[in-house]
Amino acid sequence: MAELEPNKTNEGGESSGGGGGRSKDEVALELMKFIAVTTGYGKATQGSAGFSGKPSARTTEEHAEALLDLFNRCRKVVKEG
């Protein structure tokens, strides 16, 4: 069995070096995904049982723009840190 060199990717595309091989853009993308999924960032608000908020009809272009804006903000934070 051949050993993987540090910071080389394995077949699954994951870094074997404990995250040392990930670029800042990859870290920013993961951060953006986490924020978007956990908060629903950029999605149109849909009414749910018992709640009657204003329906925000966002187009797919507006949703994409919001996610790109979030990604750029995450890139800025990762590069500063």
C-alpha positions in Angstrom: 0.0 0.0 0.0 1.5 3.3 -1.1 1.6 6.1 1.5 0.1 9.5 0.6 2.5 12.5 0.7 1.5 15.3 3.0 -1.0 17.8 1.6 -1.7 15.6 -1.5 -5.3 14.8 -2.3 -6.5 11.3 -2.1 -9.1 9.7 -4.5 -12.0 11.3 -2.7 -10.5 14.8 -3.4 -9.8 15.4 0.3 -6.5 16.7 1.5 -4.6 14.2 3.5 -2.6 16.9 5.3 -5.1 17.9 7.9 -6.5 20.9 5.8 -3.1 22.4 5.2 -3.5 22.0 1.4 -6.7 23.9 1.1 -6.6 27.3 -0.5 -8.2 30.3 1.1 -10.9 30.4 -1.6 -11.8 26.8 -0.7 -12.1 27.7 3.0 -14.2 30.8 2.1 -16.5 28.6 -0.1 -17.0 26.1 2.8 -17.8 29.0 5.1 -20.2 30.5 2.6 -22.0 27.1 2.2 -22.3 26.7 6.0 -23.8 30.2 6.4 -26.1 29.8 3.5 -27.4 26.4 4.5 -27.8 27.1 8.2 -29.4 30.6 7.8 -31.2 30.3 4.5 -29.2 33.3 3.3 -30.4 34.7 0.0 -33.5 32.5 -0.3 -36.9 33.8 -0.6 -38.8 33.6 2.6 -41.7 31.2 2.4 -44.6 31.3 4.8 -44.9 28.5 7.2 -47.7 27.3 9.4 -48.5 30.0 12.0 -46.4 32.7 10.5 -47.5 35.3 8.0 -44.5 37.4 7.0 -44.3 39.4 3.8 -43.6 37.1 0.9 -40.3 38.1 -0.6 -40.3 37.0 -4.3 -36.7 36.8 -5.1 -35.6 35.8 -8.6 -32.9 33.2 -9.3 -30.6 36.1 -10.4 -31.2 37.9 -7.1 -30.5 34.7 -5.2 -27.3 34.1 -7.1 -26.2 37.6 -6.5 -26.8 37.3 -2.8 -24.7 34.1 -2.7 -21.9 35.7 -4.7 -21.9 38.7 -2.3 -21.8 36.3 0.7 -18.8 34.4 -0.9 -16.9 37.7 -1.5 -17.5 38.7 2.1 -16.3 35.2 3.3 -13.2 35.6 1.1 -12.4 38.9 2.7 -12.7 37.5 6.2 -10.6 34.4 5.4 -7.8 36.5 3.8 -7.7 38.9 6.7 -7.6 36.1 9.3 
